[in-house]
C-alpha cells in the first residue's frame, strides 16, 4: 500500500515483504529453482539451468514493464514473464525455462515463498510485542487492578495477570503461524496436474531447492495451505486486537490506569489536552481489516475441476493484503506496549473503591453453610441492593449482620487475587521456553 494511509496500514516489515518487487523476486526465484531442479533430474543441461538462474538473478535483463502491462491480458503475470525469460536466455537455453510447469505452479509457489518471508516479518513484530508484554507482566506481577467482565467491574485481579494474558495470546499466535509456515508446500503439477513432460522427481527437487515441503500430488484446487495461512493470520489479528482494545479502554480519561507516551504522537486537532493512544488505535484499525480478507480466502476454497476460474485469482491480493494488515497491526501493538505507562496507584484506588464485588462474594461464602449456595447468593445480592438504595456502604450493612462474623467477612473481602502471581510466573516461564526454542 502506498499513499496517504500507508503510514498506518502498511507499517512494519510485512508490507515490504509483499511489495511488487518482492512478488517479482519470488516468481523469478521459482523459475530459477525449477530450472535447477530440472537439471538435477536430467531433463535439461546444467548449462541451460545456469543461464536461467543468471537471468532470474538479474531482473534488469528482463522487460518487467511489459510483464506488468500484459499480466491482465494473460490472466496472470506468469505467461509474459516466461516470454521475457525466453528472450533473455536465448534459444540455446530456452528448454530450461518453465520446465513442465503451468502458470499456477509458479504463482502458487511464489505466493508460498512470499508468505514465508512476510510471516517472518510478522513474527518479528509479534515477538517484540510479546517481549514487552512479558516485561509488563514481570514488573506489575502483584499490582492490583479491577477485573472487568462485560465491561463492568468484577473482582480484583492484577495488572501482571492481565499482561500475562496478552503474552500468552501473542505467544500462541506465533506458535500457530510457525506451524503453518513449517508445512508450506511446493506447487508443481503441470497443465492439469498429471506432470506430463515432467516427473515427481522434479517436484521433489524443486521443493528441496526452495526449502518447501513436497507433496504426493498438486494442490491446484485443494486450497488448504492458503486456508491454513488465512486462519493463522486471522487468529493473530484477533489476539493483537484484544490487547489493543484493552489498552484503549484502560487509557480512557475516566479510567486512566495506563497511558501511551510517545513524542509527537497522540494529539488532537481540536482538543489540546488530549493524549490519544494512537498506536493501540492503529493496531485495532489494522486488525479490523483482517476478518474480511480471511473470509475472502476461505470463500475462494471452492474451486472447480483442475483450475479455478476466478476464485484462485482472488487469493493473490487478498493474501497480500492480509499479510500487510496483520503485520501492520503487530508493528503498531509493539509500538503501543513500548510506550505504555501503567499507573499502579490509580489501579489500586479504583479496585479499592469497587469494594462491592469482593465484599458481596465474601458475604455469600459466609452465608452458604447455613443457607446453601443459591439462597446465599440471593441474600448477598439483596444486601448490595439495599446498600445502593439507602446510600450506606455495604461494609456498614455487613458489620450490622448477626448471621455472619462481620470481621471474618471483611477480612475475606480484602484484595484476594487467588493464584494470579503463580499464573504470571507460569506464563513467563512458558514464554522463556518459546524464546529459547526460537533463538
C-alpha positions as CSV (number, residue, x, y, z in Angstrom):
1,X,0.0,0.0,0.0
2,X,1.2,3.5,-0.9
3,X,-0.1,7.0,-0.4
4,X,-1.8,8.9,2.4
5,X,-2.8,5.9,4.6
6,X,0.4,3.8,4.1
7,X,1.9,5.1,7.3
8,X,-1.0,3.4,9.2
9,X,-1.9,0.4,7.2
10,X,1.5,-0.6,5.6
11,X,3.7,-0.4,8.7
12,X,6.4,-2.9,9.6
13,X,8.4,-5.4,7.6
14,X,5.5,-7.4,6.2
15,X,4.4,-4.7,3.8
16,X,7.8,-4.6,2.2
17,X,7.9,-8.4,2.0
18,X,4.8,-8.4,-0.2
19,X,5.6,-5.5,-2.5
20,X,5.6,-5.7,-6.3
21,X,9.4,-6.1,-6.2
22,X,9.0,-8.9,-3.7
23,X,6.5,-10.6,-6.0
24,X,8.8,-10.4,-8.9
25,X,11.7,-11.8,-6.8
26,X,9.6,-14.7,-5.7
27,X,8.4,-15.5,-9.2
28,X,11.9,-15.4,-10.5
29,X,13.2,-17.5,-7.6
30,X,10.7,-20.2,-8.5
31,X,11.6,-20.2,-12.2
32,X,15.3,-20.3,-11.4
33,X,14.8,-23.2,-8.9
34,X,12.7,-25.1,-11.4
35,X,15.5,-24.9,-14.0
36,X,18.0,-26.2,-11.5
37,X,15.6,-29.0,-10.4
38,X,15.1,-30.0,-14.0
39,X,18.9,-30.1,-14.4
40,X,19.3,-32.2,-11.2
41,X,16.9,-34.8,-12.6
42,X,18.4,-34.8,-16.1
43,X,15.6,-33.1,-18.0
44,X,17.8,-30.2,-19.1
45,X,21.5,-29.4,-19.4
46,X,23.1,-27.8,-16.4
47,X,24.4,-25.0,-18.6
48,X,20.9,-24.1,-19.6
49,X,19.8,-24.1,-16.0
50,X,22.7,-21.8,-15.1
51,X,21.6,-19.4,-17.8
52,X,18.1,-19.3,-16.5
53,X,19.4,-18.8,-12.9
54,X,21.6,-16.0,-14.1
55,X,18.7,-14.2,-15.9
56,X,16.5,-14.6,-12.9
57,X,19.2,-13.2,-10.6
58,X,19.5,-10.0,-12.7
59,X,15.9,-8.6,-13.3
60,X,17.5,-5.7,-15.2
61,X,17.9,-8.1,-18.1
62,X,14.1,-8.6,-18.2
63,X,11.5,-6.4,-19.7
64,X,9.4,-6.3,-16.5
65,X,7.4,-3.3,-17.6
66,X,6.0,-5.4,-20.4
67,X,5.2,-8.2,-17.9
68,X,3.2,-5.7,-15.9
69,X,1.4,-4.3,-18.9
70,X,0.5,-7.8,-20.3
71,X,-0.3,-9.5,-17.0
72,X,-4.0,-8.7,-17.1
73,X,-4.3,-9.8,-20.7
74,X,-2.8,-13.2,-19.8
75,X,-4.9,-13.5,-16.6
76,X,-1.8,-13.6,-14.5
77,X,1.8,-12.4,-14.8
78,X,3.5,-15.7,-15.5
79,X,3.0,-16.0,-19.3
80,X,4.5,-12.6,-20.1
81,X,7.3,-13.3,-17.5
82,X,8.1,-16.6,-19.2
83,X,8.3,-14.8,-22.6
84,X,10.7,-12.3,-21.0
85,X,12.9,-15.1,-19.7
86,X,12.9,-16.8,-23.1
87,X,14.1,-13.6,-24.7
88,X,16.8,-13.1,-22.0
89,X,18.3,-16.6,-22.1
90,X,18.1,-17.1,-25.9
91,X,17.1,-20.1,-27.9
92,X,20.0,-22.3,-26.9
93,X,18.9,-22.4,-23.3
94,X,15.2,-21.9,-23.7
95,X,14.4,-25.6,-22.9
96,X,15.3,-24.8,-19.2
97,X,12.7,-22.1,-18.9
98,X,9.4,-23.1,-17.1
99,X,10.0,-26.8,-17.5
100,X,6.8,-28.8,-17.3
101,X,5.1,-26.1,-15.3
102,X,1.8,-24.3,-15.6
103,X,1.3,-20.7,-14.5
104,X,-0.4,-21.8,-11.3
105,X,2.6,-23.8,-10.3
106,X,4.8,-20.8,-10.4
107,X,2.3,-18.4,-8.9
108,X,1.3,-20.6,-6.0
109,X,4.9,-21.5,-5.2
110,X,5.8,-17.8,-5.4
111,X,2.9,-17.0,-3.1
112,X,4.1,-19.5,-0.6
113,X,7.7,-18.0,-0.7
114,X,6.2,-14.5,-0.3
115,X,4.1,-15.6,2.6
116,X,7.0,-17.3,4.3
117,X,9.1,-14.1,4.2
118,X,6.2,-11.9,5.2
119,X,5.2,-14.2,8.2
120,X,8.8,-13.9,9.3
121,X,8.4,-10.1,9.5
122,X,5.0,-10.5,11.2
123,X,6.6,-12.9,13.7
124,X,9.4,-10.4,14.5
125,X,6.8,-7.7,15.4
126,X,4.7,-10.2,17.4
127,X,7.9,-11.3,19.2
128,X,8.7,-7.7,20.1
129,X,5.1,-7.2,21.4
130,X,5.3,-10.4,23.4
131,X,8.7,-9.4,24.9
132,X,7.2,-6.1,26.0
133,X,4.1,-7.8,27.5
134,X,6.4,-10.1,29.4
135,X,8.2,-7.1,30.9
136,X,4.9,-5.6,32.0
137,X,3.8,-8.9,33.5
138,X,7.0,-9.2,35.4
139,X,7.1,-5.6,36.6
140,X,3.5,-5.5,37.6
141,X,3.1,-9.1,38.8
142,X,1.3,-8.2,42.0
143,X,-0.2,-4.8,41.2
144,X,-3.9,-5.0,41.9
145,X,-6.3,-3.8,39.3
146,X,-10.1,-4.1,39.0
147,X,-11.1,-7.1,36.9
148,X,-13.8,-6.3,34.4
149,X,-16.3,-8.6,32.9
150,X,-18.9,-7.5,30.3
151,X,-17.3,-4.0,30.8
152,X,-18.5,-4.0,34.4
153,X,-16.1,-4.1,37.4
154,X,-16.0,-7.6,38.8
155,X,-13.4,-8.9,41.3
156,X,-9.8,-7.7,41.8
157,X,-7.1,-9.2,39.6
158,X,-3.5,-8.0,38.9
159,X,-2.1,-6.0,36.0
160,X,0.6,-8.6,35.9
161,X,-2.0,-11.3,35.1
162,X,-3.7,-9.1,32.5
163,X,-0.3,-8.6,30.8
164,X,0.5,-12.3,31.1
165,X,-2.8,-12.9,29.2
166,X,-1.6,-10.6,26.5
167,X,1.7,-12.5,26.4
168,X,0.0,-15.9,26.2
169,X,-2.1,-14.8,23.3
170,X,0.8,-13.4,21.4
171,X,3.0,-16.4,22.0
172,X,0.2,-18.7,20.9
173,X,-0.3,-16.8,17.7
174,X,3.4,-17.1,17.0
175,X,3.4,-20.8,17.5
176,X,0.4,-21.3,15.2
177,X,2.0,-19.2,12.5
178,X,5.2,-21.2,12.8
179,X,3.4,-24.5,12.5
180,X,1.8,-23.3,9.3
181,X,4.9,-21.9,7.8
182,X,6.9,-25.1,8.6
183,X,4.5,-27.1,6.4
184,X,4.2,-24.8,3.4
185,X,4.3,-26.9,0.3
186,X,5.6,-26.5,-3.2
187,X,3.2,-26.4,-6.1
188,X,4.0,-28.4,-9.2
189,X,1.8,-30.5,-11.4
190,X,1.8,-29.1,-14.9
191,X,-1.2,-28.2,-17.1
192,X,-3.8,-30.4,-15.5
193,X,-1.8,-31.9,-12.6
194,X,-0.6,-35.0,-14.5
195,X,3.1,-34.0,-14.6
196,X,3.1,-34.7,-18.4
197,X,6.5,-33.9,-19.7
198,X,8.0,-33.9,-16.2
199,X,8.1,-36.1,-13.1
200,X,7.6,-36.3,-9.3
201,X,11.3,-36.2,-9.1
202,X,11.3,-32.7,-10.4
203,X,8.7,-31.7,-7.9
204,X,10.8,-33.2,-5.1
205,X,13.9,-31.4,-6.4
206,X,12.0,-28.1,-6.7
207,X,10.8,-28.4,-3.1
208,X,14.3,-29.1,-1.9
209,X,15.7,-26.1,-3.9
210,X,13.2,-23.8,-2.2
211,X,13.2,-25.3,1.3
212,X,9.5,-26.3,1.0
213,X,7.6,-29.5,1.7
214,X,6.9,-31.7,-1.3
215,X,3.5,-33.3,-1.9
216,X,2.1,-36.5,-3.3
217,X,0.1,-34.6,-5.9
218,X,-0.5,-30.9,-6.7
219,X,-3.0,-28.8,-4.7
220,X,-4.3,-26.7,-7.6
221,X,-7.9,-26.7,-6.3
222,X,-7.3,-28.0,-2.8
223,X,-6.5,-24.7,-1.1
224,X,-5.7,-25.9,2.4
225,X,-2.3,-24.3,2.5
226,X,-3.8,-20.9,1.8
227,X,-6.7,-21.5,4.2
228,X,-4.3,-22.5,6.9
229,X,-2.3,-19.3,6.4
230,X,-5.5,-17.3,6.4
231,X,-6.7,-18.9,9.6
232,X,-3.4,-18.4,11.5
233,X,-3.1,-14.8,10.3
234,X,-6.7,-14.0,11.3
235,X,-6.1,-15.5,14.7
236,X,-3.0,-13.4,15.1
237,X,-5.0,-10.3,14.2
238,X,-7.6,-11.2,16.8
239,X,-5.0,-11.6,19.5
240,X,-3.5,-8.2,18.6
241,X,-6.9,-6.5,18.6
242,X,-7.7,-7.9,22.0
243,X,-4.6,-6.4,23.5
244,X,-5.1,-3.1,21.7
245,X,-8.7,-2.7,22.9
246,X,-7.6,-3.4,26.5
247,X,-5.1,-0.5,26.1
248,X,-7.7,1.8,24.6
249,X,-10.2,1.1,27.4
250,X,-7.6,1.4,30.2
251,X,-6.4,4.7,28.7
252,X,-9.8,6.3,28.8
253,X,-9.7,9.6,30.7
254,X,-12.1,8.4,33.4
255,X,-10.2,5.2,33.8
256,X,-6.6,6.4,33.3
257,X,-4.9,3.2,34.5
258,X,-2.5,3.3,31.6
259,X,-1.2,5.9,29.1
260,X,0.6,5.7,25.8
261,X,3.6,8.0,25.9
262,X,5.3,8.8,22.6
263,X,6.9,12.0,21.5
264,X,4.9,13.9,18.9
265,X,2.0,11.5,18.9
266,X,-1.5,11.4,20.3
267,X,-2.6,15.0,20.0
268,X,-6.0,16.2,18.8
269,X,-6.6,18.8,16.0
270,X,-9.3,20.4,18.2
271,X,-8.6,19.5,21.8
272,X,-5.1,20.3,23.0
273,X,-5.5,18.5,26.3
274,X,-5.9,15.0,24.7
275,X,-3.4,12.2,24.6
276,X,-4.9,9.6,22.3
277,X,-3.4,6.1,22.4
278,X,-2.7,6.3,18.7
279,X,-0.6,3.1,18.4
280,X,-3.2,1.0,20.1
281,X,-6.0,2.6,18.0
282,X,-4.0,2.0,14.8
283,X,-3.3,-1.7,15.8
284,X,-7.1,-2.1,16.2
285,X,-7.7,-0.4,12.8
286,X,-5.3,-2.7,11.0
287,X,-6.6,-5.8,12.8
288,X,-10.2,-5.0,11.9
289,X,-9.4,-5.4,8.2
290,X,-8.2,-9.0,8.7
291,X,-11.5,-10.9,9.1
292,X,-12.9,-9.7,5.7
293,X,-9.7,-10.8,3.9
294,X,-9.8,-14.1,5.8
295,X,-13.4,-14.6,4.6
296,X,-12.3,-13.9,1.0
297,X,-9.7,-16.5,1.2
298,X,-11.9,-19.1,2.8
299,X,-14.7,-18.4,0.3
300,X,-12.1,-18.9,-2.5
301,X,-11.6,-22.5,-1.4
302,X,-14.5,-23.7,-3.6
303,X,-12.6,-24.3,-6.8
304,X,-13.8,-26.2,-9.8
305,X,-12.1,-29.1,-11.7
306,X,-8.4,-28.7,-12.3
307,X,-8.1,-24.9,-12.3
308,X,-10.4,-22.3,-10.8
309,X,-11.9,-19.6,-12.9
310,X,-11.6,-16.5,-10.6
311,X,-11.5,-17.9,-7.1
312,X,-7.8,-18.7,-7.4
313,X,-7.1,-15.2,-8.9
314,X,-8.9,-13.6,-5.9
315,X,-6.3,-15.1,-3.5
316,X,-3.3,-13.0,-4.7
317,X,-4.4,-9.5,-3.5
318,X,-6.3,-11.0,-0.5
319,X,-3.4,-12.8,1.0
320,X,-1.0,-10.0,0.1
321,X,-3.4,-7.6,1.9
322,X,-3.9,-9.9,4.9
323,X,-0.1,-10.2,5.4
324,X,0.3,-6.5,5.2
325,X,-2.5,-5.6,7.6
326,X,-1.7,-8.2,10.2
327,X,2.0,-7.2,10.1
328,X,1.0,-3.6,10.5
329,X,-1.2,-4.4,13.4
330,X,1.6,-6.3,15.1
331,X,4.0,-3.5,14.5
332,X,1.7,-0.9,16.0
333,X,1.0,-3.1,19.0
334,X,4.7,-3.4,19.7
335,X,4.9,0.4,19.5
336,X,1.9,0.8,21.9
337,X,3.4,-1.5,24.5
338,X,6.8,0.1,24.2
339,X,5.3,3.4,25.2
340,X,2.8,2.1,27.7
341,X,2.9,3.7,31.2
342,X,0.8,1.8,33.8
343,X,-0.4,3.7,36.9
344,X,-0.4,1.2,39.7
345,X,-1.7,3.7,42.3
346,X,-4.7,4.6,40.1
347,X,-5.4,0.9,39.6
348,X,-5.3,0.2,43.3
349,X,-7.5,3.1,44.1
350,X,-10.1,2.0,41.6
351,X,-10.0,-1.5,42.9
352,X,-10.4,-0.3,46.5
353,X,-13.3,1.9,45.6
354,X,-15.0,-1.1,43.9
355,X,-15.4,-3.0,47.2
356,X,-18.9,-4.3,46.5
357,X,-17.6,-7.2,44.4
358,X,-15.2,-8.8,46.8
359,X,-17.4,-8.0,49.8
360,X,-20.6,-9.4,48.4
361,X,-18.7,-12.5,47.3
362,X,-17.3,-12.9,50.8
363,X,-20.7,-12.4,52.3
364,X,-22.2,-15.1,50.0
365,X,-19.4,-17.5,51.0
366,X,-20.1,-16.9,54.7
367,X,-23.9,-17.4,54.3
368,X,-23.5,-20.6,52.2
369,X,-23.1,-23.1,55.0
370,X,-26.4,-22.1,56.6
371,X,-28.4,-21.2,53.5
372,X,-27.0,-23.2,50.6
373,X,-25.2,-21.7,47.6
374,X,-28.2,-20.3,45.7
375,X,-30.0,-18.6,48.6
376,X,-26.7,-17.3,49.9
377,X,-26.1,-15.6,46.5
378,X,-29.6,-14.1,46.6
379,X,-29.1,-12.8,50.2
380,X,-25.7,-11.1,49.2
381,X,-27.3,-9.6,46.1
382,X,-30.1,-8.2,48.3
383,X,-27.6,-6.6,50.7
384,X,-25.9,-4.9,47.7
385,X,-29.3,-3.6,46.5
386,X,-30.0,-2.2,50.0
387,X,-26.7,-0.5,50.2
388,X,-27.2,1.2,46.8
389,X,-30.8,2.2,47.6
390,X,-30.0,3.6,51.1
391,X,-26.7,5.1,50.1
392,X,-25.0,3.2,53.0
393,X,-21.6,1.5,52.5
394,X,-22.0,-2.3,52.1
395,X,-19.4,-2.7,54.7
396,X,-21.7,-1.0,57.3
397,X,-24.5,-3.3,56.4
398,X,-22.3,-6.4,56.8
399,X,-21.0,-5.1,60.1
400,X,-24.5,-5.0,61.4
401,X,-25.4,-8.5,60.5
402,X,-25.8,-11.2,63.1
403,X,-25.9,-14.2,60.8
404,X,-22.2,-14.0,59.9
405,X,-19.0,-13.0,61.5
406,X,-18.5,-9.4,60.1
407,X,-14.8,-9.3,60.9
408,X,-14.2,-12.5,59.1
409,X,-16.2,-11.4,56.1
410,X,-14.4,-8.1,55.9
411,X,-11.0,-9.9,56.1
412,X,-12.0,-12.3,53.4
413,X,-13.0,-9.4,51.2
414,X,-9.5,-8.0,51.2
415,X,-7.9,-8.0,47.8
416,X,-7.8,-11.7,47.2
417,X,-6.3,-12.3,43.7
418,X,-6.1,-16.0,44.1
419,X,-3.2,-17.6,42.2
420,X,-2.6,-14.6,39.9
421,X,1.1,-14.4,40.8
422,X,1.7,-18.1,40.2
423,X,0.0,-17.9,36.9
424,X,2.1,-15.0,35.8
425,X,5.2,-16.9,36.7
426,X,4.0,-19.9,34.7
427,X,3.3,-17.7,31.6
428,X,6.7,-16.1,31.9
429,X,8.4,-19.5,32.1
430,X,6.5,-20.7,29.1
431,X,7.5,-17.5,27.2
432,X,11.1,-18.1,28.1
433,X,11.0,-21.6,26.7
434,X,9.4,-20.4,23.5
435,X,12.0,-17.7,23.1
436,X,14.9,-20.1,23.8
437,X,13.4,-22.5,21.2
438,X,13.4,-19.8,18.5
439,X,16.8,-18.5,19.3
